[in-house]
Amino acid sequence: MSLQDDLTAVRRNLNELVRSVERLEQDVARQSPAAAPRAAAPGGMVPVPDTPYDQSKWTDTDDEGLGVRDRRAP
């Protein structure tokens, strides 16, 4: 392939990319931000705070897969 062929291919790919981005922008614009928000699906994302948990929540809990605290794992 010559340099001219390479440049033609790059222009064609760039034009295709521009058209794809324009279609995507149109699709996003069609989705009205004023539309009612969808209810979160079960198993959807849940925000988790960065603050530490209250340690009192973890008293008398078992370590998953390790059994009861202060005892040997099976």
Secondary structure, DSSP 8 states (H G I E B T S, - for coil): --HHHHHHHHHHHHHHHHHHHHHHHHHHHHS-TTS------TT------SS---GGGGTT--BTTTBSTTS---
